[in-house]
Amino acid sequence: MLLIMLAMLTGNKTLLLFVPMLVSLYLLWTFGATLRSGMPVVERFARIVEVDLPDFCVPYCRKVTVIWCVFLAANSVCVGVL
């Protein structure tokens, strides 16, 4: 939000190109933080759909969360380079 306001005040539209990168970095931080402690994000979403999630699904959910982290990191790098 601050970046958008800064772009509006300065008239520098190139600042808006960093918004997608910041969103990806925020999501990467959020997904990554759940891998370090607690229940991974994907497992939380799975438990919303299936409250009694089978035990064999827990490692799969962790792996999917890692894959999302890799995707979000790659996306941030691509947006930053472009």
Buried (B, 14 or more C-beta within 10 A) or exposed (E): EEEEEEBEEEEEEEBEEBBBBEBBBEBBEEBBEBBEEEBBBBBEEBBEEEEEBEEEBBEBBBEBBBEBBEBBBEBBEEBEEE
